[in-house]
């Protein structure tokens, strides 16, 4: 992206295009979340989406940023596909079922593997964590999910966690707005003082 493109994005006359990975364990709500982020005219009625087999791509826009989102299956046999996308990722959305306490350990292990991968380690790739299904009985609060995932130990990239419900869309706009700000700031020249 050239300086004029960056300036037009900053002035709101253009859009930055970024690749975001949407990752998480199977049944965390990734596909349903992406359905909720589609433009209203392309949105399916709210329902539980079929599990992703392999990977799918969705597009949505927020805060002047056009997102090309890769929803990669969270089934154990497909998690090896995640790393194929790391090098070109500008951001990661990690979706966790905040009511599935037992699988938080597995989610933490997968997140740690992702963050330690050579294509991700040390890169300033914003990480947005959705503590999804916050409306379910026994759902943990976002800070409890953050503690369970060990987010406080992440020092090489900005991260943010928020409660969400992919079926109703609650919390999604706030999280994606944070991500759009992070990406706009990273792709624009900074003024020197």
C-alpha positions in Angstrom: 0.0 0.0 0.0 1.5 3.3 -1.1 1.5 6.6 0.8 -1.4 8.0 -1.1 -3.5 4.8 -0.4 -2.6 5.1 3.3 -3.6 8.7 3.3 -6.9 8.1 1.6 -7.7 5.3 4.1 -6.8 7.7 6.9 -9.1 10.3 5.4 -11.8 7.8 5.0 -11.8 7.8 1.2 -10.5 4.3 0.8 -10.3 1.1 2.6 -7.4 -1.0 3.7 -7.7 -4.6 2.8 -6.4 -7.0 5.4 -6.4 -10.8 5.9 -7.7 -12.0 9.2 -7.6 -15.6 10.4 -10.6 -16.8 12.4 -9.4 -19.6 14.6 -10.6 -21.6 17.6 -11.7 -25.1 18.5 -14.5 -26.8 16.8 -18.0 -25.7 18.1 -16.7 -22.4 19.4 -18.9 -20.4 17.0 -16.5 -19.2 14.4 -18.7 -19.7 11.4 -21.8 -18.3 13.1 -19.8 -15.3 14.1 -18.7 -14.7 10.6 -22.3 -15.0 9.3 -23.2 -12.2 11.8 -20.5 -10.0 10.4 -21.7 -10.3 6.8 -23.4 -7.2 5.3 -27.1 -7.4 6.2 -28.2 -8.2 2.6 -25.8 -11.2 2.5 -26.6 -12.5 6.0 -28.4 -15.8 6.6 -31.0 -16.0 9.3 -29.4 -16.4 12.7 -28.9 -20.1 13.3 -26.1 -22.5 14.2 -23.8 -22.8 11.2 -22.7 -26.1 9.9 -19.1 -27.0 11.0 -16.4 -25.8 8.7 -14.6 -28.6 6.9 -11.2 -27.3 5.8 -11.5 -23.6 5.3 -13.9 -20.9 3.9 -13.4 -17.3 3.2 -15.8 -14.5 4.1 -15.6 -10.7 3.5 -16.9 -7.9 5.8 -16.1 -4.3 6.4 -15.7 -2.3 9.7 -14.2 1.0 10.5 -12.9 1.7 7.0 -11.1 -1.7 6.9 -12.1 -4.4 4.4 -11.6 -7.8 6.0 -10.9 -11.0 4.1 -11.6 -13.5 6.8 -10.4 -17.1 6.6 -12.5 -19.4 8.8 -10.3 -22.5 9.3 -11.8 -25.6 10.8 -11.1 -26.1 14.5 -11.6 -29.9 14.4 -8.5 -31.7 15.7 -7.6 -33.3 12.3 -7.8 -29.9 10.5 -5.8 -27.7 13.0 -2.6 -28.3 11.1 -4.2 -26.2 8.3 -4.0 -23.1 10.5 -0.3 -22.6 10.0 -0.6 -22.4 6.2 -2.2 -19.0 6.7 0.0 -17.4 9.4 2.5 -15.7 7.1 -0.1 -13.6 5.2 -2.2 -12.8 8.3 -2.6 -9.2 9.4 -4.7 -10.2 12.4 -6.1 -13.2 14.2 -9.6 -13.5 15.7 -9.5 -16.4 18.2 -13.0 -17.6 19.2 -13.5 -19.5 22.5 -16.6 -21.1 23.9 -16.7 -19.4 27.3 -19.1 -22.0 28.7 -17.0 -25.0 27.8 -14.6 -24.9 30.8 -13.0 -28.3 30.1 -11.9 -27.3 26.6 -10.3 -24.1 27.6 -7.1 -26.0 28.4 -7.1 -27.3 24.8 -7.8 -23.8 23.5 -4.9 -22.4 25.5 -2.5 -25.1 24.1 -3.6 -24.3 20.5 -3.3 -20.6 21.1 0.2 -21.1 22.5 1.2 -23.2 19.5 -0.1 -20.4 17.2 1.8 -17.7 19.0 5.1 -19.6 19.1 5.0 -20.5 15.4 7.9 -18.9 13.5 5.5 -17.1 11.1 3.7 -15.5 14.1 6.3 -15.1 16.9 7.6 -11.6 17.3 5.2 -10.1 14.7 2.8 -7.3 15.8 -0.3 -9.2 14.6 -3.3 -8.0 16.6 -5.1 -10.7 18.5 -8.9 -10.4 19.1 -10.3 -13.0 21.4 -14.1 -13.5 21.5 -15.3 -15.1 24.7 -18.3 -16.4 22.7 -21.5 -17.9 24.0 -21.4 -15.5 27.0 -25.2 -15.9 27.3 -24.9 -19.6 28.0 -25.3 -20.9 31.6 -22.0 -21.1 33.4 -20.2 -18.9 30.9 -17.0 -17.4 32.2 -16.5 -13.6 32.2 -14.0 -12.3 29.6 -11.3 -11.7 32.2 -11.7 -15.3 33.5 -11.3 -16.6 29.9 -8.2 -14.3 29.5 -6.7 -15.8 32.6 -7.4 -19.3 31.5 -5.8 -18.6 28.1 -2.8 -16.9 29.6 -3.3 -13.7 27.6 -1.4 -11.6 30.1 1.8 -13.3 29.0 1.5 -12.0 25.4 3.9 -9.1 25.1 4.8 -9.0 21.3 1.3 -8.2 20.0 -1.7 -6.2 21.0 -4.6 -8.2 22.2 -8.2 -7.6 23.3 -10.9 -9.9 24.7 -14.6 -9.3 24.7 -17.7 -11.2 25.5 -19.8 -12.2 22.5 -22.8 -14.1 21.4 -22.5 -14.9 17.7 -26.2 -15.9 17.4 -27.4 -12.4 18.5 -24.4 -10.5 17.4 -23.8 -9.1 20.9 -20.2 -7.9 21.4 -19.1 -8.4 17.8 -19.2 -4.8 16.7 -17.1 -3.6 19.7 -14.4 -6.3 19.1 -14.2 -5.8 15.4 -14.0 -2.0 15.9 -11.0 -2.5 18.2 -9.4 -4.7 15.5 -10.0 -2.2 12.7 -8.4 0.6 14.8 -5.3 -1.6 15.5 -5.0 -2.4 11.8 -5.5 1.2 10.6 -2.9 2.4 13.1 -0.4 -0.2 12.0 -0.8 0.6 8.3 -0.6 4.4 8.6 2.5 6.4 8.9 3.0 7.8 12.4 3.8 11.4 13.1 7.1 12.0 14.7 7.4 14.5 17.5 
